[in-house]
């Protein structure tokens, strides 16, 4: 397709997508993950629990992994855009889930966390490239999900951070694996150890996201990139996606096992409860020496 035609189609498709999402939400109000696919073979997966800032729960994870399986089976699939509904991409893990872990045995927590990771990291089983349209804040596990995608585009007002350490817990869901691969070990150490939130502009400067765009344009820009990918040879794109991920996933299993074990240890310490309490009281956590 000529570039001018594609740009016009992207704008129209973005408007059409929003109408489709409103229609789907009306038809199935219980759905927390919405899907659509356009005529070019580009599927959109939308986290749709804006009232909770698209927090990642076990229930949403079950729905997400089921959607991934269904979308993966589409024979005409060429690319995927992953985004969030409302003002956040995802605010991260659900506090109730984390609090429950403090009352659960370490052995069970290791198993529970591995299962939790697998639900959302199923995004890497999609056989085509996934472009994350980071429409708002991506924090903690929410940023882990975005980092597991192949490309990330962020809205200008988005804030991003692996905030685990300020909550009182070791990072999980491949944070320690993908962060260093994306931005290098020194920047990874800074962001993981401080739990610092950074701007979309800084995220682009250090290579965490491909680019930043005005908030209103983030989905359209991600869709445009997905359409450019969709114009390439599907055989080449699918095999190249598998090749790139195979390189990126070297050591991923070891990292996930280490993260699950470390998180289980943190659940048994008092720091996490202080971190959860601080969030609920809208203050900075204070961890005793």
VENPE-V789186 format. One record per residue. N is the residue number from 1. PSI is psi as a letter, one per 20 degrees, with the letter a starting at -180 (none if undefined). Layout:
n:N psi:PSI
n:N psi:PSI
//
This chain:
n:1 psi:q
n:2 psi:q
n:3 psi:g
n:4 psi:g
n:5 psi:g
n:6 psi:g
n:7 psi:g
n:8 psi:g
n:9 psi:h
n:10 psi:g
n:11 psi:g
n:12 psi:g
n:13 psi:h
n:14 psi:g
n:15 psi:g
n:16 psi:h
n:17 psi:g
n:18 psi:h
n:19 psi:g
n:20 psi:g
n:21 psi:h
n:22 psi:g
n:23 psi:g
n:24 psi:g
n:25 psi:h
n:26 psi:h
n:27 psi:h
n:28 psi:m
n:29 psi:i
n:30 psi:i
n:31 psi:p
n:32 psi:i
n:33 psi:o
n:34 psi:q
n:35 psi:q
n:36 psi:r
n:37 psi:p
n:38 psi:a
n:39 psi:i
n:40 psi:j
n:41 psi:j
n:42 psi:o
n:43 psi:q
n:44 psi:p
n:45 psi:p
n:46 psi:p
n:47 psi:p
n:48 psi:m
n:49 psi:m
n:50 psi:h
n:51 psi:h
n:52 psi:k
n:53 psi:k
n:54 psi:k
n:55 psi:q
n:56 psi:o
n:57 psi:r
n:58 psi:g
n:59 psi:g
n:60 psi:h
n:61 psi:g
n:62 psi:g
n:63 psi:g
n:64 psi:g
n:65 psi:h
n:66 psi:g
n:67 psi:g
n:68 psi:g
n:69 psi:g
n:70 psi:g
n:71 psi:h
n:72 psi:h
n:73 psi:i
n:74 psi:o
n:75 psi:h
n:76 psi:j
n:77 psi:p
n:78 psi:h
n:79 psi:r
n:80 psi:p
n:81 psi:p
n:82 psi:p
n:83 psi:a
n:84 psi:q
n:85 psi:q
n:86 psi:b
n:87 psi:j
n:88 psi:q
n:89 psi:g
n:90 psi:p
n:91 psi:j
n:92 psi:b
n:93 psi:q
n:94 psi:p
n:95 psi:h
n:96 psi:g
n:97 psi:g
n:98 psi:g
n:99 psi:h
n:100 psi:h
n:101 psi:h
n:102 psi:i
n:103 psi:j
n:104 psi:q
n:105 psi:q
n:106 psi:g
n:107 psi:g
n:108 psi:h
n:109 psi:h
n:110 psi:g
n:111 psi:g
n:112 psi:g
n:113 psi:h
n:114 psi:g
n:115 psi:h
n:116 psi:g
n:117 psi:g
n:118 psi:h
n:119 psi:g
n:120 psi:h
n:121 psi:i
n:122 psi:i
n:123 psi:h
n:124 psi:i
n:125 psi:i
n:126 psi:p
n:127 psi:j
n:128 psi:r
n:129 psi:q
n:130 psi:p
n:131 psi:p
n:132 psi:p
n:133 psi:n
n:134 psi:n
n:135 psi:i
n:136 psi:a
n:137 psi:p
n:138 psi:o
n:139 psi:q
n:140 psi:c
n:141 psi:h
n:142 psi:h
n:143 psi:h
n:144 psi:g
n:145 psi:g
n:146 psi:h
n:147 psi:h
n:148 psi:i
n:149 psi:r
n:150 psi:h
n:151 psi:q
n:152 psi:p
n:153 psi:p
n:154 psi:q
n:155 psi:q
n:156 psi:h
n:157 psi:i
n:158 psi:q
n:159 psi:p
n:160 psi:q
n:161 psi:q
n:162 psi:n
n:163 psi:j
n:164 psi:g
n:165 psi:h
n:166 psi:i
n:167 psi:h
n:168 psi:k
n:169 psi:q
n:170 psi:q
n:171 psi:q
n:172 psi:a
n:173 psi:l
n:174 psi:j
n:175 psi:g
n:176 psi:i
n:177 psi:g
n:178 psi:h
n:179 psi:g
n:180 psi:h
n:181 psi:h
n:182 psi:g
n:183 psi:j
n:184 psi:q
n:185 psi:h
n:186 psi:g
n:187 psi:h
n:188 psi:g
n:189 psi:g
n:190 psi:g
n:191 psi:h
n:192 psi:g
n:193 psi:h
n:194 psi:h
n:195 psi:k
n:196 psi:p
n:197 psi:p
n:198 psi:r
n:199 psi:r
n:200 psi:h
n:201 psi:g
n:202 psi:h
n:203 psi:h
n:204 psi:h
n:205 psi:h
n:206 psi:j
n:207 psi:j
n:208 psi:h
n:209 psi:q
n:210 psi:g
n:211 psi:r
n:212 psi:q
n:213 psi:r
n:214 psi:q
n:215 psi:g
n:216 psi:i
n:217 psi:i
n:218 psi:g
n:219 psi:g
n:220 psi:h
n:221 psi:g
n:222 psi:g
n:223 psi:h
n:224 psi:g
n:225 psi:g
n:226 psi:h
n:227 psi:h
n:228 psi:g
n:229 psi:g
n:230 psi:h
n:231 psi:i
n:232 psi:r
n:233 psi:p
n:234 psi:h
n:235 psi:g
n:236 psi:g
n:237 psi:g
n:238 psi:g
n:239 psi:h
n:240 psi:h
n:241 psi:g
n:242 psi:h
n:243 psi:g
n:244 psi:g
n:245 psi:h
n:246 psi:h
n:247 psi:g
n:248 psi:h
n:249 psi:j
n:250 psi:p
n:251 psi:i
n:252 psi:g
n:253 psi:g
n:254 psi:g
n:255 psi:g
n:256 psi:h
n:257 psi:g
n:258 psi:g
n:259 psi:g
n:260 psi:g
n:261 psi:g
n:262 psi:h
n:263 psi:h
n:264 psi:h
n:265 psi:g
n:266 psi:h
n:267 psi:h
n:268 psi:i
n:269 psi:q
n:270 psi:i
n:271 psi:g
n:272 psi:g
n:273 psi:h
n:274 psi:g
n:275 psi:g
n:276 psi:g
n:277 psi:g
n:278 psi:g
n:279 psi:g
n:280 psi:h
n:281 psi:j
n:282 psi:l
n:283 psi:r
n:284 psi:p
n:285 psi:q
n:286 psi:o
n:287 psi:p
n:288 psi:q
n:289 psi:none
//
